[in-house]
Amino acid sequence: MVGYAAPAQGFLLPQVRFSDHCSFWEHDYPAIMLNDTVMFRNPHYHKISDQPETLDFGFMEKVTEAVVAFARRH
């Protein structure tokens, strides 16, 4: 896993503002974004065609397992 800081609440790199955590930043609450770069891998991301059949559930499972393993260690 790789972590990046998002200076200026992500305005310098708009891709880090693509999720729900951004509204917390806008109200000065600390928040994180866990991302598997879906916006670069799935052309349906946040479009009307973003339906369950376009998702890679196997990959989603692996990402979830990695996040849980990381959280247990920290």
N, C-alpha and C positions, 0 to 999 in steps of 0.2 A: 504494500500500500504506500501511496505517496500523499503527502499533505502539502498544501500550498496556502499561504496567507493571501488574503484578498484585500489589499490596501484600498482605501477610499470606498469601502463597502462594495467592491466589485465593479465600480464604474469604469475602471481601467481595462477590465476584461469582461465584457458583457455576458459571456457564456456562464459565468459563475452566478449570475442573477436570474437564471432560468428556472428557479424552483421556489417552493413555498418559504424557505428560510429567508428569502429576500425581504418579505414584509416585516419580519422580526428586526432585521438590520435597520430598516427605515424608521423603526420606533426605538432604536438604541438598545435592543435586546441582543445578547450574544446568541448566535445560531451557527450551525454547521450544515454543509451540504455533502451528503455522501453520494458519489456519482460514479457510474460505470461507463461514462462517455456515450450514453445512449443517443444523445442528440447528434453524434457524428456517425453512428452505426445504423440507426433506424430512420429511414426517410419519412416515416409516418409520425414521428415524435411531435406531439402537441398539434396534430392536424385532425380533421374529421375522420381520416382513414386510420387513426391510432386506435385500433381495435385489438382485443385479446389474441386473435389469430395472427397478428403481426409481431407478437412478442416472443422472445426466446426464453422460455421458462427454465430450460436447463441452465443457461447462463445466469439467469436471475437467481436460481438456487445456489450456484457457486458463489455469487457475490454476497448473498445473504449469509452463507456459511463463513465466508471470510470476515465479514463485519462482526458476526457473533464471536468468532475466535479472537479477533482483535479486542473487542469489548471485554471479553473474559480476562485477557492478559493485562488490561489497563484498568 
